[in-house]
Amino acid sequence: MEYQNVTVALPKDLLKKAKHIAIDRQTSLSGLLAKTLEEIVEKEDVYQKAKTRQLAALGKGFDFGLMGDINWKREDLHARE
């Protein structure tokens, strides 16, 4: 895997807290950021795949077994007594 360095500007108090979290997890700040970004990207990939799959299903439609024969009216379904 090829790596590329980046520069990130963070507020000092956030940086201090993030360093402590990295120490608690026995990793570096760089490792902590990389792991967090990997998780975000993975979740986004999973979401996009699910979205594509669901949009394809909606485009195809659903078979409700009616064979195109709808024998009721909207008013019948929403009749109020």
Summary of the structure (lengths in Angstrom):
residues: 81
radius of gyration: 25.8
end to end distance: 68.4
largest distance: 69.7
contacts: 115
relative contact order: 0.06
helix: 60%
strand: 0%
